[in-house]
Each structure stands twice: as structure tokens, then as C-alpha cells.
């Protein structure tokens, strides 16, 4: 069965012009740093082999435009490394950042022909890309991929609801603390590691203000206050450590661990 599906996917790759690279020139899925969190998290060895036949890697420098809103969606992708932003630009030129894409997050929607958001590399970004048509063919015959996509979509829905709460009800201090706590949580660190490991703010203070709906002055003031209270310790303007996770959680305004 796996052989027939693989043959079908390879034919789809040929039809849609997605160049196949030598498998030895690309990292194996089993060695991928996001292997157990990405769209392939539930795949067995045969399914990983099929994905390896149709994947390719793309790299972008910080500030590069990955996709423009309305672009034809020729490929979907998982973020392997780095951070990208999702945003929309209105007719009068105003822009609004509406989300961040961190390692293991998925870009694009199977079944759609265009992208709904601008995607910009905030840091240097590496993507594991799958040409959309062959990937859609694979979804139809690989329940594990379809199931994982559904799980990730539901996680995004939960995150969107949390974001509605943050923007609509949380104070400036709670917004900043929630943002920092999200960075820690997405790193999947233990409590000990989170308090010992040096983390990096992926956004400038201006970008954080855009993302959280605050002014630049408010962001700087709240980060300064958390530094004085020894909740966080900054090495420089971007690198920091969380020195009191419990106090950070209390500052976020959330009532559960």
C-alpha cells in the first residue's frame, strides 16, 4: 500500500514541477528538530519516507518577505527554525501583525489556492516546504497527517481565543507577561531550564507594541518594571532570562498554571 501511495505522490510531484532533490542532500525527517511537534508528528517510517520524497528546504534572511497576501499558494511549509510574522496591510497602508510563526508551526492551508496573510521573516528562517498539490494528494491517503493538521488547526483556534482575551481585557503588564510566557512555553523547556537558559526576544520593542496593541513607550516601561522586580534579567535589548517563573505567571493575569 505504501509503495502505491509513494508512486502516486511522485507522479503528482512531476505533474506540478516540484524538483526532487537527492535525499542525501537534505536532513532526514527522523533527525529533524521539530519531528515530534510538526505536521509529521504522528507519521510512521513509511509515511516519513513519502514526505521526504516531496520536501525541499527554503531559507530566508531576517526581513525577507516569505509570502504576500493574495499570492498563489504553490507550497505549504513547516517552520524548522526561526520566527516569522503573520500580518495584514490595509488599503491606507496601515499594517497589523496578527500572529507569530515559531518552529513547528504550519504555513498555508491545503485546499486553498492563495495565502490570506503577509508572511515576513522576523529572524533568519528555515522552512520545510511541500508542493501543495502533492501534499494534498498525500493527505487523502495518510490519516496521520490529516489528523495532525486537524489538531494543529484546533490549537490555533484555542490560541486565537486566548488572543481575543489578551487584546480585549488584559492590561499592558498582563499582555507583556503573557507574551514572554508564550515564548517560554513554545520552547518546551522544563522549569529549571527556563530559568537557566538564555532566551531571545524575536521582535523589536516597536514590533512587540504592534503585536500587542500597545505604544512603544508602554512596552519599554513594562519590560523595565519586570527587570526591576527581578522577574526577567536582560543580557542586552534582545537576550534575557526568566528569573521568576511564578511571578511571571502571576503578572500574566491567568488563573491556572
Phi and psi in degrees as GROMACS dihedral restraints (atoms count N, CA, C in turn):
[ dihedral_restraints ]
;  ai    aj    ak    al  type     phi  dphi    fc
    3     4     5     6     1   -60.5    20    10
    4     5     6     7     1   -37.7    20    10
    6     7     8     9     1   -64.3    20    10
    7     8     9    10     1   -40.0    20    10
    9    10    11    12     1   -66.6    20    10
   10    11    12    13     1   -41.1    20    10
   12    13    14    15     1   -65.1    20    10
   13    14    15    16     1   -42.6    20    10
   15    16    17    18     1   -59.9    20    10
   16    17    18    19     1   -43.3    20    10
   18    19    20    21     1   -61.4    20    10
   19    20    21    22     1   -40.3    20    10
   21    22    23    24     1   -63.9    20    10
   22    23    24    25     1   -42.2    20    10
   24    25    26    27     1   -65.9    20    10
   25    26    27    28     1   -42.7    20    10
   27    28    29    30     1   -61.8    20    10
   28    29    30    31     1   -40.0    20    10
   30    31    32    33     1   -62.3    20    10
   31    32    33    34     1   -38.9    20    10
   33    34    35    36     1   -64.9    20    10
   34    35    36    37     1   -38.9    20    10
   36    37    38    39     1   -59.4    20    10
   37    38    39    40     1   -45.2    20    10
   39    40    41    42     1   -62.0    20    10
   40    41    42    43     1   -40.7    20    10
   42    43    44    45     1   -63.2    20    10
   43    44    45    46     1   -36.1    20    10
   45    46    47    48     1  -103.8    20    10
   46    47    48    49     1    13.3    20    10
   48    49    50    51     1    72.0    20    10
   49    50    51    52     1    24.9    20    10
   51    52    53    54     1   -89.0    20    10
   52    53    54    55     1   112.3    20    10
   54    55    56    57     1   -64.8    20    10
   55    56    57    58     1   133.4    20    10
   57    58    59    60     1   -93.4    20    10
   58    59    60    61     1   126.5    20    10
   60    61    62    63     1   -90.5    20    10
   61    62    63    64     1   159.5    20    10
   63    64    65    66     1   -58.0    20    10
   64    65    66    67     1   126.5    20    10
   66    67    68    69     1   -56.5    20    10
   67    68    69    70     1   -32.8    20    10
   69    70    71    72     1   -72.7    20    10
   70    71    72    73     1   -13.2    20    10
   72    73    74    75     1   -89.2    20    10
   73    74    75    76     1    -3.9    20    10
   75    76    77    78     1  -121.8    20    10
   76    77    78    79     1   149.6    20    10
   78    79    80    81     1   -59.8    20    10
   79    80    81    82     1   140.1    20    10
   81    82    83    84     1   -72.6    20    10
   82    83    84    85     1   148.1    20    10
   84    85    86    87     1   -58.7    20    10
   85    86    87    88     1   -36.5    20    10
   87    88    89    90     1   -65.8    20    10
   88    89    90    91     1   -18.7    20    10
   90    91    92    93     1  -104.8    20    10
   91    92    93    94     1     4.7    20    10
   93    94    95    96     1   -71.4    20    10
   94    95    96    97     1   135.9    20    10
   96    97    98    99     1   -65.5    20    10
   97    98    99   100     1   -18.9    20    10
   99   100   101   102     1  -107.8    20    10
  100   101   102   103     1    16.4    20    10
  102   103   104   105     1   -49.5    20    10
  103   104   105   106     1   -42.4    20    10
  105   106   107   108     1   -97.5    20    10
  106   107   108   109     1    11.8    20    10
  108   109   110   111     1  -126.9    20    10
  109   110   111   112     1   -17.9    20    10
  111   112   113   114     1   -87.0    20    10
  112   113   114   115     1  -169.2    20    10
  114   115   116   117     1   -63.1    20    10
  115   116   117   118     1   -21.3    20    10
  117   118   119   120     1   -92.7    20    10
  118   119   120   121     1    10.6    20    10
  120   121   122   123     1   -57.5    20    10
  121   122   123   124     1   -34.0    20    10
  123   124   125   126     1   -98.2    20    10
  124   125   126   127     1     1.4    20    10
  126   127   128   129     1   -72.4    20    10
  127   128   129   130     1   143.8    20    10
  129   130   131   132     1   -88.8    20    10
  130   131   132   133     1  -175.3    20    10
  132   133   134   135     1   -63.8    20    10
  133   134   135   136     1   -40.2    20    10
  135   136   137   138     1   -64.5    20    10
  136   137   138   139     1   -39.8    20    10
  138   139   140   141     1   -69.6    20    10
  139   140   141   142     1   -36.8    20    10
  141   142   143   144     1   -63.7    20    10
  142   143   144   145     1   -37.7    20    10
  144   145   146   147     1   -61.8    20    10
  145   146   147   148     1   -41.3    20    10
  147   148   149   150     1   -64.0    20    10
  148   149   150   151     1   -39.7    20    10
  150   151   152   153     1   -66.2    20    10
  151   152   153   154     1   -38.9    20    10
  153   154   155   156     1   -63.2    20    10
  154   155   156   157     1   -28.6    20    10
  156   157   158   159     1   -70.0    20    10
  157   158   159   160     1   -22.9    20    10
  159   160   161   162     1  -117.5    20    10
  160   161   162   163     1     3.9    20    10
  162   163   164   165     1   -93.2    20    10
  163   164   165   166     1   157.2    20    10
  165   166   167   168     1  -149.2    20    10
  166   167   168   169     1   160.4    20    10
  168   169   170   171     1  -108.5    20    10
  169   170   171   172     1   141.3    20    10
  171   172   173   174     1  -127.7    20    10
  172   173   174   175     1   140.1    20    10
  174   175   176   177     1  -120.3    20    10
  175   176   177   178     1   143.3    20    10
  177   178   179   180     1  -133.8    20    10
  178   179   180   181     1   142.4    20    10
  180   181   182   183     1   -83.2    20    10
  181   182   183   184     1   155.6    20    10
  183   184   185   186     1   -54.0    20    10
  184   185   186   187     1   130.2    20    10
  186   187   188   189     1    95.1    20    10
  187   188   189   190     1   -13.8    20    10
  189   190   191   192     1   -69.3    20    10
  190   191   192   193     1   144.0    20    10
  192   193   194   195     1   -82.2    20    10
  193   194   195   196     1   118.8    20    10
  195   196   197   198     1   -82.4    20    10
  196   197   198   199     1   -47.7    20    10
  198   199   200   201     1  -147.9    20    10
  199   200   201   202     1   146.0    20    10
  201   202   203   204     1   -99.8    20    10
  202   203   204   205     1   144.5    20    10
  204   205   206   207     1   -55.9    20    10
  205   206   207   208     1   129.8    20    10
  207   208   209   210     1    93.1    20    10
  208   209   210   211     1    -8.9    20    10
  210   211   212   213     1   -62.2    20    10
  211   212   213   214     1   148.7    20    10
  213   214   215   216     1   -63.2    20    10
  214   215   216   217     1   133.1    20    10
  216   217   218   219     1   -89.7    20    10
  217   218   219   220     1    87.9    20    10
  219   220   221   222     1   -84.8    20    10
  220   221   222   223     1   -21.1    20    10
  222   223   224   225     1  -144.1    20    10
  223   224   225   226     1   156.4    20    10
  225   226   227   228     1  -113.1    20    10
  226   227   228   229     1   163.7    20    10
  228   229   230   231     1  -158.2    20    10
  229   230   231   232     1   155.8    20    10
  231   232   233   234     1  -107.6    20    10
  232   233   234   235     1   139.6    20    10
  234   235   236   237     1   -76.8    20    10
  235   236   237   238     1   118.7    20    10
  237   238   239   240     1   -89.3    20    10
  238   239   240   241     1   -42.3    20    10
  240   241   242   243     1  -149.3    20    10
  241   242   243   244     1   148.1    20    10
  243   244   245   246     1    94.8    20    10
  244   245   246   247     1  -176.7    20    10
  246   247   248   249     1  -133.6    20    10
  247   248   249   250     1   135.1    20    10
  249   250   251   252     1  -124.7    20    10
  250   251   252   253     1   158.5    20    10
  252   253   254   255     1  -111.5    20    10
  253   254   255   256     1   149.4    20    10
  255   256   257   258     1  -106.5    20    10
  256   257   258   259     1   131.5    20    10
  258   259   260   261     1  -150.5    20    10
  259   260   261   262     1   168.3    20    10
  261   262   263   264     1  -132.0    20    10
  262   263   264   265     1   141.9    20    10
  264   265   266   267     1  -111.7    20    10
  265   266   267   268     1   127.1    20    10
  267   268   269   270     1   -86.5    20    10
  268   269   270   271     1   170.5    20    10
  270   271   272   273     1   -61.5    20    10
  271   272   273   274     1   -29.4    20    10
  273   274   275   276     1   -87.6    20    10
  274   275   276   277     1     7.2    20    10
  276   277   278   279     1    96.0    20    10
  277   278   279   280     1   -11.8    20    10
  279   280   281   282     1   -67.9    20    10
  280   281   282   283     1   143.0    20    10
  282   283   284   285     1  -121.2    20    10
  283   284   285   286     1   152.3    20    10
  285   286   287   288     1  -138.5    20    10
  286   287   288   289     1   122.4    20    10
  288   289   290   291     1   -77.6    20    10
  289   290   291   292     1   127.7    20    10
  291   292   293   294     1  -115.1    20    10
  292   293   294   295     1    -1.8    20    10
  294   295   296   297     1   179.6    20    10
  295   296   297   298     1   164.2    20    10
  297   298   299   300     1  -118.9    20    10
  298   299   300   301     1   144.2    20    10
  300   301   302   303     1  -110.1    20    10
  301   302   303   304     1   116.5    20    10
  303   304   305   306     1  -110.5    20    10
  304   305   306   307     1   169.1    20    10
  306   307   308   309     1   -50.5    20    10
  307   308   309   310     1   132.3    20    10
  309   310   311   312     1    91.1    20    10
  310   311   312   313     1   -13.1    20    10
  312   313   314   315     1   -69.2    20    10
  313   314   315   316     1   154.3    20    10
  315   316   317   318     1  -110.4    20    10
  316   317   318   319     1   137.0    20    10
  318   319   320   321     1  -110.1    20    10
  319   320   321   322     1   129.0    20    10
  321   322   323   324     1    98.0    20    10
  322   323   324   325     1   162.9    20    10
  324   325   326   327     1  -130.6    20    10
  325   326   327   328     1   117.6    20    10
  327   328   329   330     1   -55.6    20    10
  328   329   330   331     1   138.9    20    10
  330   331   332   333     1    94.9    20    10
  331   332   333   334     1   -11.8    20    10
  333   334   335   336     1  -107.3    20    10
  334   335   336   337     1   145.2    20    10
  336   337   338   339     1   -98.8    20    10
  337   338   339   340     1   -11.0    20    10
  339   340   341   342     1  -133.2    20    10
  340   341   342   343     1   162.6    20    10
  342   343   344   345     1   -95.7    20    10
  343   344   345   346     1   140.7    20    10
  345   346   347   348     1   -91.6    20    10
  346   347   348   349     1    -9.8    20    10
  348   349   350   351     1  -135.1    20    10
  349   350   351   352     1   157.0    20    10
  351   352   353   354     1   -75.0    20    10
  352   353   354   355     1   135.4    20    10
  354   355   356   357     1  -118.7    20    10
  355   356   357   358     1   120.9    20    10
  357   358   359   360     1  -125.3    20    10
  358   359   360   361     1   136.9    20    10
  360   361   362   363     1   -73.5    20    10
  361   362   363   364     1   116.0    20    10
  363   364   365   366     1   -79.7    20    10
  364   365   366   367     1   -42.8    20    10
  366   367   368   369     1  -117.4    20    10
  367   368   369   370     1  -179.0    20    10
  369   370   371   372     1   -59.7    20    10
  370   371   372   373     1   133.0    20    10
  372   373   374   375     1  -126.6    20    10
  373   374   375   376     1   139.2    20    10
  375   376   377   378     1  -118.7    20    10
  376   377   378   379     1   129.1    20    10
  378   379   380   381     1  -114.5    20    10
  379   380   381   382     1   141.0    20    10
  381   382   383   384     1   -98.6    20    10
  382   383   384   385     1   109.7    20    10
  384   385   386   387     1  -104.9    20    10
  385   386   387   388     1   144.8    20    10
  387   388   389   390     1  -128.1    20    10
  388   389   390   391     1   125.0    20    10
  390   391   392   393     1   -57.0    20    10
  391   392   393   394     1   133.8    20    10
  393   394   395   396     1   -58.7    20    10
  394   395   396   397     1   -46.3    20    10
  396   397   398   399     1   -64.1    20    10
  397   398   399   400     1   -49.4    20    10
  399   400   401   402     1   -61.3    20    10
  400   401   402   403     1   -35.2    20    10
  402   403   404   405     1   -66.1    20    10
  403   404   405   406     1   -41.2    20    10
  405   406   407   408     1   -63.7    20    10
  406   407   408   409     1   -36.7    20    10
  408   409   410   411     1   -64.5    20    10
  409   410   411   412     1   -36.1    20    10
  411   412   413   414     1   -69.7    20    10
  412   413   414   415     1   -37.4    20    10
  414   415   416   417     1   -59.0    20    10
  415   416   417   418     1   -38.9    20    10
  417   418   419   420     1   -63.8    20    10
  418   419   420   421     1   -24.1    20    10
  420   421   422   423     1  -116.8    20    10
  421   422   423   424     1     1.4    20    10
  423   424   425   426     1  -127.6    20    10
  424   425   426   427     1    90.9    20    10
  426   427   428   429     1   -57.5    20    10
  427   428   429   430     1   -32.4    20    10
  429   430   431   432     1   -62.9    20    10
  430   431   432   433     1   -37.0    20    10
  432   433   434   435     1   -71.3    20    10
  433   434   435   436     1   -44.1    20    10
  435   436   437   438     1   -61.2    20    10
  436   437   438   439     1   -41.5    20    10
  438   439   440   441     1   -64.0    20    10
  439   440   441   442     1   -43.5    20    10
  441   442   443   444     1   -66.9    20    10
  442   443   444   445     1   -38.0    20    10
  444   445   446   447     1   -60.7    20    10
  445   446   447   448     1   -40.6    20    10
  447   448   449   450     1   -64.5    20    10
  448   449   450   451     1   -43.3    20    10
  450   451   452   453     1   -60.1    20    10
  451   452   453   454     1   -43.6    20    10
  453   454   455   456     1   -67.1    20    10
  454   455   456   457     1   -36.3    20    10
  456   457   458   459     1   -65.1    20    10
  457   458   459   460     1   -39.5    20    10
  459   460   461   462     1   -68.4    20    10
  460   461   462   463     1   -36.3    20    10
  462   463   464   465     1   -62.6    20    10
  463   464   465   466     1   -40.1    20    10
  465   466   467   468     1   -64.3    20    10
  466   467   468   469     1   -37.1    20    10
  468   469   470   471     1   -64.3    20    10
  469   470   471   472     1   -44.0    20    10
  471   472   473   474     1   -61.2    20    10
  472   473   474   475     1   -42.6    20    10
  474   475   476   477     1   -63.7    20    10
  475   476   477   478     1   -38.4    20    10
  477   478   479   480     1   -64.6    20    10
  478   479   480   481     1   -38.3    20    10
  480   481   482   483     1   -66.8    20    10
  481   482   483   484     1   -41.3    20    10
  483   484   485   486     1   -61.7    20    10
  484   485   486   487     1   -37.9    20    10
  486   487   488   489     1   -67.8    20    10
  487   488   489   490     1   -34.3    20    10
  489   490   491   492     1   -60.9    20    10
  490   491   492   493     1   -41.3    20    10
  492   493   494   495     1   -64.3    20    10
  493   494   495   496     1   -45.0    20    10
  495   496   497   498     1   -60.4    20    10
  496   497   498   499     1   -49.0    20    10
  498   499   500   501     1   -71.5    20    10
  499   500   501   502     1   -33.1    20    10
  501   502   503   504     1   -89.3    20    10
  502   503   504   505     1   -28.9    20    10
  504   505   506   507     1  -126.4    20    10
  505   506   507   508     1   -25.3    20    10
  507   508   509   510     1   -79.8    20    10
  508   509   510   511     1   147.9    20    10
  510   511   512   513     1   -75.7    20    10
  511   512   513   514     1   170.9    20    10
  513   514   515   516     1   -59.0    20    10
  514   515   516   517     1   -42.7    20    10
  516   517   518   519     1   -62.9    20    10
  517   518   519   520     1   -43.3    20    10
  519   520   521   522     1   -65.2    20    10
  520   521   522   523     1   -37.0    20    10
  522   523   524   525     1   -63.9    20    10
  523   524   525   526     1   -46.3    20    10
  525   526   527   528     1   -63.6    20    10
  526   527   528   529     1   -44.9    20    10
  528   529   530   531     1   -64.2    20    10
  529   530   531   532     1   -39.6    20    10
  531   532   533   534     1   -63.8    20    10
  532   533   534   535     1   -40.8    20    10
  534   535   536   537     1   -61.6    20    10
  535   536   537   538     1   -46.6    20    10
  537   538   539   540     1   -66.3    20    10
  538   539   540   541     1   -40.7    20    10
  540   541   542   543     1   -64.1    20    10
  541   542   543   544     1   -36.0    20    10
  543   544   545   546     1   -62.7    20    10
  544   545   546   547     1   -40.4    20    10
  546   547   548   549     1   -62.2    20    10
  547   548   549   550     1   -41.5    20    10
  549   550   551   552     1   -65.8    20    10
  550   551   552   553     1   -46.0    20    10
  552   553   554   555     1   -63.2    20    10
  553   554   555   556     1   -40.8    20    10
  555   556   557   558     1   -70.7    20    10
  556   557   558   559     1   -18.2    20    10
  558   559   560   561     1   -76.9    20    10
  559   560   561   562     1   -12.3    20    10
  561   562   563   564     1    54.8    20    10
  562   563   564   565     1    47.3    20    10
  564   565   566   567     1   -94.2    20    10
  565   566   567   568     1   151.7    20    10
  567   568   569   570     1   -72.3    20    10
  568   569   570   571     1   166.4    20    10
  570   571   572   573     1   -58.6    20    10
  571   572   573   574     1   -43.9    20    10
  573   574   575   576     1   -63.8    20    10
  574   575   576   577     1   -43.8    20    10
  576   577   578   579     1   -66.1    20    10
  577   578   579   580     1   -39.8    20    10
  579   580   581   582     1   -62.4    20    10
  580   581   582   583     1   -33.6    20    10
  582   583   584   585     1   -85.5    20    10
  583   584   585   586     1   -10.7    20    10
  585   586   587   588     1  -107.5    20    10
  586   587   588   589     1   -30.7    20    10
  588   589   590   591     1   -83.5    20    10
  589   590   591   592     1   140.9    20    10
  591   592   593   594     1   -79.3    20    10
  592   593   594   595     1   126.6    20    10
  594   595   596   597     1  -108.2    20    10
  595   596   597   598     1   165.8    20    10
  597   598   599   600     1  -127.0    20    10
  598   599   600   601     1   130.4    20    10
  600   601   602   603     1   -71.0    20    10
  601   602   603   604     1   118.3    20    10
  603   604   605   606     1   -73.5    20    10
  604   605   606   607     1   -16.8    20    10
  606   607   608   609     1  -115.5    20    10
  607   608   609   610     1   150.6    20    10
  609   610   611   612     1   -71.2    20    10
  610   611   612   613     1   167.3    20    10
  612   613   614   615     1   -61.9    20    10
  613   614   615   616     1   -35.4    20    10
  615   616   617   618     1   -64.5    20    10
  616   617   618   619     1   -42.5    20    10
  618   619   620   621     1   -67.3    20    10
  619   620   621   622     1   -36.9    20    10
  621   622   623   624     1   -62.4    20    10
  622   623   624   625     1   -41.3    20    10
  624   625   626   627     1   -63.0    20    10
  625   626   627   628     1   -39.5    20    10
  627   628   629   630     1   -63.8    20    10
  628   629   630   631     1   -45.3    20    10
  630   631   632   633     1   -65.0    20    10
  631   632   633   634     1   -39.0    20    10
  633   634   635   636     1   -97.6    20    10
  634   635   636   637     1    -2.4    20    10
  636   637   638   639     1    71.4    20    10
  637   638   639   640     1    36.9    20    10
  639   640   641   642     1  -121.6    20    10
  640   641   642   643     1   170.5    20    10
  642   643   644   645     1   -85.6    20    10
  643   644   645   646     1   158.5    20    10
  645   646   647   648     1   -59.9    20    10
  646   647   648   649     1   -41.0    20    10
  648   649   650   651     1   -63.0    20    10
  649   650   651   652     1   -38.9    20    10
  651   652   653   654     1   -66.4    20    10
  652   653   654   655     1   -41.8    20    10
  654   655   656   657     1   -60.7    20    10
  655   656   657   658     1   -48.0    20    10
  657   658   659   660     1   -63.0    20    10
  658   659   660   661     1   -39.9    20    10
  660   661   662   663     1   -65.9    20    10
  661   662   663   664     1   -42.6    20    10
  663   664   665   666     1   -69.9    20    10
  664   665   666   667     1   -39.6    20    10
  666   667   668   669     1   -64.0    20    10
  667   668   669   670     1   -38.6    20    10
  669   670   671   672     1   -63.8    20    10
  670   671   672   673     1   -38.7    20    10
  672   673   674   675     1   -66.1    20    10
  673   674   675   676     1   -41.3    20    10
  675   676   677   678     1   -67.0    20    10
  676   677   678   679     1   -31.4    20    10
  678   679   680   681     1   -67.6    20    10
  679   680   681   682     1   -44.3    20    10
  681   682   683   684     1   -63.3    20    10
  682   683   684   685     1   -35.1    20    10
  684   685   686   687     1   -82.9    20    10
  685   686   687   688     1     3.4    20    10
  687   688   689   690     1    61.7    20    10
  688   689   690   691     1    31.5    20    10
  690   691   692   693     1   -81.7    20    10
  691   692   693   694     1   -39.6    20    10
  693   694   695   696     1  -129.7    20    10
  694   695   696   697     1   155.5    20    10
  696   697   698   699     1  -128.2    20    10
  697   698   699   700     1   119.3    20    10
  699   700   701   702     1   -93.5    20    10
  700   701   702   703     1   130.6    20    10
  702   703   704   705     1   -81.1    20    10
  703   704   705   706     1   -42.3    20    10
  705   706   707   708     1  -149.8    20    10
  706   707   708   709     1  -162.2    20    10
  708   709   710   711     1   -69.2    20    10
  709   710   711   712     1   -17.2    20    10
  711   712   713   714     1  -115.8    20    10
  712   713   714   715     1   -32.6    20    10
  714   715   716   717     1   -95.3    20    10
  715   716   717   718     1   136.3    20    10
  717   718   719   720     1  -153.7    20    10
  718   719   720   721     1   167.2    20    10
  720   721   722   723     1  -127.2    20    10
  721   722   723   724     1   146.3    20    10
  723   724   725   726     1   -88.8    20    10
  724   725   726   727     1   118.7    20    10
  726   727   728   729     1  -100.0    20    10
  727   728   729   730     1   -13.2    20    10
  729   730   731   732     1  -146.7    20    10
  730   731   732   733     1    90.9    20    10
  732   733   734   735     1   -65.2    20    10
  733   734   735   736     1   -37.6    20    10
  735   736   737   738     1   -63.5    20    10
  736   737   738   739     1   -44.8    20    10
  738   739   740   741     1   -65.3    20    10
  739   740   741   742     1   -35.3    20    10
  741   742   743   744     1   -62.6    20    10
  742   743   744   745     1   -43.4    20    10
  744   745   746   747     1   -65.9    20    10
  745   746   747   748     1   -40.9    20    10
  747   748   749   750     1   -61.5    20    10
  748   749   750   751     1   -40.6    20    10
  750   751   752   753     1   -65.5    20    10
  751   752   753   754     1   -25.0    20    10
  753   754   755   756     1   -72.4    20    10
  754   755   756   757     1   -16.8    20    10
  756   757   758   759     1    82.0    20    10
  757   758   759   760     1    -1.2    20    10
  759   760   761   762     1   -80.0    20    10
  760   761   762   763     1   146.1    20    10
  762   763   764   765     1  -103.9    20    10
  763   764   765   766     1    11.8    20    10
  765   766   767   768     1  -140.1    20    10
  766   767   768   769     1   150.6    20    10
